[in-house]
Each structure stands twice: as C-alpha cells, then as structure tokens.
C-alpha cells in the first residue's frame, strides 16, 4: 500500500497535531477534513469517543458551491451555530494535517465570527 508523498506528509503532520490536541465534553476537538469536493467538520469528545456536533457541505439544505472558500465559511458558521445551541462555546482546533490557509482558514474564521472560541 503505497501512498503519495503528499499524503505521507499530511499523515505525519496529523500525528504531530493529535499528540498535543485532545477534546473533552466541555471543550471538544474541532476536527476538519477537506476532500477535493467537500469539507467536513466535527466536534469530538475524545474521552468518550463520541461526535457531539457535525456539519459538512454534503448535508441536506446546504446551498452554494461546496469546494470553495465561501462553502467552507458556510460550514464553519453552521457548526458554530449548532455548537452554541448545544452549549459548547470553546473548542480546540484540529486542522487534520491540512495547511492553515484557503478553505481550512476560511472555515476557522467563520466559526470564530459566529461565536466559537479557540
């Protein structure tokens, strides 16, 4: 099973991030996954291994183009709204080995503007 060099580098970055970042029920981990066509985000309690809140461009009711910065910003706003409804105000950010620019940065900034603290 050979992975591309790009995938191996992302995996190494991901492991280094996950060594330091862990979520609890009060301050969950905000995990981001960016595929070629979509973006997904989950708020995870690592102590119990449960997903508390999730949002993505694949969900019903999502409008707009899924693979651009505006779509990522919409997902960030949506996950922040869902989190605030469930009483979550603070999270730790896990970029999943992706570089913090473009869609990942847009998602994070939109979540901050919508009221999440990290």
C-alpha positions as CSV (number, residue, x, y, z in Angstrom):
1,X,0.0,0.0,0.0
2,X,1.9,3.0,-1.3
3,X,0.7,6.4,-0.5
4,X,1.8,9.5,-2.4
5,X,4.5,11.7,-0.8
6,X,1.9,14.4,-0.3
7,X,-0.4,12.0,1.7
8,X,2.5,10.8,3.8
9,X,3.5,14.3,4.7
10,X,-0.1,15.1,5.7
11,X,-0.3,12.0,7.8
12,X,2.9,13.0,9.7
13,X,1.6,16.5,10.3
14,X,-1.7,14.9,11.5
15,X,0.1,12.7,14.0
16,X,2.1,15.5,15.4
17,X,-1.0,17.6,15.9
18,X,-3.0,14.8,17.5
19,X,-0.2,14.2,20.1
20,X,-0.9,17.6,21.5
21,X,-4.6,18.2,20.8
22,X,-7.4,16.3,22.7
23,X,-11.0,17.2,23.3
24,X,-13.3,16.8,26.4
25,X,-17.0,17.1,26.8
26,X,-16.7,20.7,27.9
27,X,-14.0,21.7,25.3
28,X,-14.3,19.3,22.4
29,X,-11.8,18.9,19.5
30,X,-12.9,20.6,16.3
31,X,-11.7,18.2,13.6
32,X,-11.6,19.4,10.0
33,X,-11.4,17.1,6.9
34,X,-11.0,18.6,3.4
35,X,-11.5,16.5,0.4
36,X,-11.3,17.6,-3.2
37,X,-15.0,18.4,-3.5
38,X,-16.3,18.8,0.1
39,X,-15.3,19.9,3.6
40,X,-16.4,18.2,6.8
41,X,-16.1,19.3,10.5
42,X,-16.9,17.5,13.7
43,X,-16.8,18.5,17.4
44,X,-15.5,15.4,19.1
45,X,-15.2,14.4,22.8
46,X,-12.1,12.2,22.8
47,X,-12.7,10.9,26.3
48,X,-15.8,9.0,25.3
49,X,-15.1,8.8,21.6
50,X,-18.3,10.5,20.5
51,X,-19.1,13.1,18.0
52,X,-21.1,15.9,19.6
53,X,-21.8,18.2,16.6
54,X,-21.0,17.9,12.9
55,X,-21.5,19.8,9.7
56,X,-20.5,19.4,6.1
57,X,-21.1,20.5,2.5
58,X,-22.8,17.1,1.9
59,X,-25.7,17.8,4.3
60,X,-29.2,18.4,3.1
61,X,-30.1,22.1,2.9
62,X,-26.5,23.2,2.0
63,X,-26.6,25.8,-0.7
64,X,-23.7,27.1,-2.8
65,X,-20.6,25.6,-4.2
66,X,-19.1,23.0,-1.8
67,X,-15.4,23.1,-3.0
68,X,-14.6,26.8,-2.5
69,X,-13.8,29.2,0.3
70,X,-17.4,30.5,0.6
71,X,-18.7,27.0,1.0
72,X,-16.1,26.3,3.8
73,X,-17.2,29.6,5.5
74,X,-20.8,28.5,5.4
75,X,-19.9,25.2,7.0
76,X,-17.9,27.0,9.7
77,X,-20.8,29.2,10.5
78,X,-23.2,26.2,10.6
79,X,-21.1,24.2,13.0
80,X,-20.7,27.2,15.3
81,X,-24.4,27.7,15.4
82,X,-25.0,24.0,16.2
83,X,-22.3,24.1,18.9
84,X,-23.8,27.2,20.6
85,X,-27.2,25.5,20.6
86,X,-25.8,22.5,22.5
87,X,-24.0,24.8,24.9
88,X,-20.5,24.4,23.5
89,X,-18.6,27.8,23.4
90,X,-15.0,26.8,23.5
91,X,-13.2,24.2,21.3
92,X,-9.6,23.2,20.4
93,X,-8.9,23.3,16.7
94,X,-7.5,20.2,14.8
95,X,-6.7,21.1,11.2
96,X,-6.2,17.4,10.4
97,X,-2.7,17.8,8.9
98,X,-4.0,20.3,6.3
99,X,-2.2,23.6,6.0
100,X,-4.0,26.5,7.6
101,X,-4.9,28.5,4.5
102,X,-7.7,28.6,2.0
103,X,-10.7,26.6,2.9
104,X,-9.5,25.5,6.3
105,X,-8.7,29.1,7.3
106,X,-12.0,30.3,6.0
107,X,-13.9,27.7,8.0
108,X,-12.0,28.6,11.2
109,X,-12.5,32.3,10.8
110,X,-16.3,31.9,10.1
111,X,-16.6,29.7,13.2
112,X,-14.9,32.4,15.3
113,X,-17.1,35.1,13.9
114,X,-20.2,33.1,14.7
115,X,-19.2,32.8,18.3
116,X,-16.9,29.8,18.9
117,X,-13.7,30.5,20.9
118,X,-10.4,28.8,20.0
